[in-house]
Amino acid sequence: MSKRTTAAILAFLLGGIGVHKFYQGKIGIGLIYLLFCWTFIPAIAAMIEFIIYLTITDEQYELRYHSKVTSEQMSRVEKELQELKEEKVKQEMENLRQEVENLKKKNKKK
Protein backbone atom coordinates (compact mmCIF):
# COMPACT_ATOMS: atom_id res chain seq x y z
CA MET A 1 0.00 0.00 0.00
CA SER A 2 1.37 3.41 -0.94
CA LYS A 3 1.90 6.31 1.46
CA ARG A 4 -0.81 8.21 -0.41
CA THR A 5 -3.35 5.43 0.07
CA THR A 6 -2.47 5.08 3.75
CA ALA A 7 -2.83 8.84 4.24
CA ALA A 8 -6.19 8.79 2.42
CA ILE A 9 -7.51 5.96 4.63
CA LEU A 10 -6.29 7.72 7.78
CA ALA A 11 -7.83 11.02 6.63
CA PHE A 12 -11.16 9.28 6.02
CA LEU A 13 -11.27 7.26 9.23
CA LEU A 14 -9.38 9.39 11.76
CA GLY A 15 -8.84 12.70 9.98
CA GLY A 16 -11.02 14.60 12.42
CA ILE A 17 -8.34 14.15 15.08
CA GLY A 18 -5.44 14.69 12.69
CA VAL A 19 -3.98 11.18 12.53
CA HIS A 20 -3.14 11.58 8.82
CA LYS A 21 -1.12 14.71 9.62
CA PHE A 22 0.87 12.87 12.30
CA TYR A 23 1.48 10.10 9.74
CA GLN A 24 2.87 12.71 7.32
CA GLY A 25 5.19 14.03 10.02
CA LYS A 26 3.34 17.33 10.39
CA ILE A 27 3.07 17.23 14.16
CA GLY A 28 2.10 20.88 14.63
CA ILE A 29 -0.84 20.70 12.23
CA GLY A 30 -1.80 17.35 13.75
CA LEU A 31 -1.97 18.95 17.18
CA ILE A 32 -4.15 21.76 15.81
CA TYR A 33 -6.53 19.16 14.32
CA LEU A 34 -6.57 17.36 17.67
CA LEU A 35 -7.22 20.53 19.70
CA PHE A 36 -10.09 21.64 17.46
CA CYS A 37 -11.62 18.22 16.77
CA TRP A 38 -14.69 19.13 18.84
CA THR A 39 -15.58 21.82 16.25
CA PHE A 40 -15.76 19.30 13.37
CA ILE A 41 -13.75 21.75 11.24
CA PRO A 42 -10.77 19.37 11.13
CA ALA A 43 -13.14 16.57 10.05
CA ILE A 44 -14.36 18.68 7.13
CA ALA A 45 -10.78 19.57 6.20
CA ALA A 46 -9.81 15.89 6.44
CA MET A 47 -12.62 14.92 4.06
CA ILE A 48 -11.36 17.47 1.55
CA GLU A 49 -7.82 16.15 1.98
CA PHE A 50 -9.11 12.60 1.56
CA ILE A 51 -10.53 13.55 -1.84
CA ILE A 52 -7.30 15.33 -2.78
CA TYR A 53 -5.23 12.27 -1.83
CA LEU A 54 -7.44 10.07 -3.99
CA THR A 55 -7.20 12.35 -7.02
CA ILE A 56 -3.44 12.92 -7.17
CA THR A 57 -0.76 10.46 -8.24
CA ASP A 58 1.76 8.87 -5.89
CA GLU A 59 4.49 11.06 -7.41
CA GLN A 60 2.48 14.24 -6.82
CA TYR A 61 1.77 13.13 -3.26
CA GLU A 62 5.46 12.50 -2.57
CA LEU A 63 6.45 15.88 -3.99
CA ARG A 64 3.77 17.76 -2.10
CA TYR A 65 3.90 16.04 1.28
CA HIS A 66 7.24 14.24 1.65
CA SER A 67 9.88 15.99 -0.41
CA LYS A 68 12.82 17.38 1.49
CA VAL A 69 14.97 19.97 -0.23
CA THR A 70 18.54 20.12 1.03
CA SER A 71 20.41 23.39 1.42
CA GLU A 72 22.83 22.21 -1.28
CA GLN A 73 19.96 21.69 -3.73
CA MET A 74 18.50 25.06 -2.80
CA SER A 75 21.79 26.90 -3.31
CA ARG A 76 22.28 25.19 -6.68
CA VAL A 77 18.81 26.27 -7.80
CA GLU A 78 19.41 29.82 -6.54
CA LYS A 79 22.71 29.96 -8.46
CA GLU A 80 21.01 28.72 -11.66
CA LEU A 81 18.24 31.27 -11.18
CA GLN A 82 20.78 34.07 -10.75
CA GLU A 83 22.58 32.98 -13.92
CA LEU A 84 19.29 32.98 -15.83
CA LYS A 85 18.50 36.47 -14.55
CA GLU A 86 21.92 37.75 -15.61
CA GLU A 87 21.51 36.17 -19.04
CA LYS A 88 18.07 37.76 -19.40
CA VAL A 89 19.45 41.19 -18.44
CA LYS A 90 22.26 40.85 -20.98
CA GLN A 91 19.75 39.85 -23.64
CA GLU A 92 17.52 42.82 -22.83
CA MET A 93 20.49 45.18 -22.92
CA GLU A 94 21.45 43.86 -26.36
CA ASN A 95 17.88 44.34 -27.59
CA LEU A 96 17.91 47.92 -26.33
CA ARG A 97 21.24 48.58 -28.07
CA GLN A 98 19.79 47.25 -31.30
CA GLU A 99 16.77 49.52 -30.96
CA VAL A 100 18.99 52.54 -30.30
CA GLU A 101 21.10 51.70 -33.38
CA ASN A 102 17.97 51.36 -35.51
CA LEU A 103 16.64 54.69 -34.26
CA LYS A 104 19.99 56.39 -35.01
CA LYS A 105 19.95 54.98 -38.56
CA LYS A 106 16.40 56.23 -39.10
CA ASN A 107 17.32 59.70 -37.84
CA LYS A 108 20.36 59.87 -40.16
CA LYS A 109 18.20 59.03 -43.17
CA LYS A 110 15.87 61.94 -42.42
N, C-alpha and C positions, 0 to 999 in steps of 0.2 A: 504494500500500500504506500502511495506517495505521501510526502509531507503535506501537499495541497489537500489530498483527500482526507487525511487525518485532521487537518485544521478545519476543513469543512464540516466533518462529523462533530468535532468538538464545539464548533460555533453553533451548530444546530441543536445539539443536546445540552450543552453546558455554557453556551455563549453568554447567557444573562449574568453569569458570575465571572466571566472573563477567562475561563480555562484555556480557550484557544489563544489568547494573548500570552498567557504564561508559557504555553507550548512553543510559541514563536520567539520566546525570550524577551518579550516586551513587558517586563515586570511592573513598571510604573503604570502603564495603561491597564494592565490586568488588575492592579490594585484599585484603580479608579472605577473599573467595571464592578469590582467586588463591593466597593463602598457605596455605589449608587444602584446596586441591583434591586433594591426595594422600589425604585422609581419605574422600573421596566424599560427605561431608556436604553440601558446596555443590551437588553434582550432584543429590542428593535434594531439597534446597531448591529448586533450579532447576526440577525436574520439577513440584513443587507450584506454583511460580509460573507455569510454562507453562500448567497447567490453569486457574489463576486468570485469567490473561490471556485465555484462550480463552472463559471463561464470563462476563466482564464486558463492558459496552458500551464503545465508544470514549470516550463522555462520562465514564463512571465511571473509565476508565483515566486520562484527562487530569486529572480532579480529584484522583485518588489519587496519581499519580506525577509530574505536571508542573505542578500549579497553584502559582503564586507569589502569596502574599498580601503586599501592600505595607503599610508602616507606617500609611499614611493609611487604608487599608481597615480595618486592625485597630483603629485608634483610633476610627473611625466605629462599628464594631461594638461596641466597649467602651462608647462613649457611649450607644448605643441600649440596650445591656444594662443599664446603670446607670439609665437612664430607666424601663425596664420594672420594675426592682427597686423604684425609688421609688414608682412607680404601684401596685405590688402591696402595698407597705407601707401606703400611704395607704388602699387598699381594705380591707386587714385591720384597720386602725385604725377605719375607719368601721363595719365589721362588729362589732367589739368594742363600740363606742359604742352601737350598736343593741341589742346583747345586754344591756348594762348598763341601758339605758333600759327594756327589756322586763322585766328583773328588778325594777327599781324600781317599775314599774307593778304587777307581781304582788304585791310586798310591801305596797304601799299598799292594795290591795284586801283583803288579809287583815287 
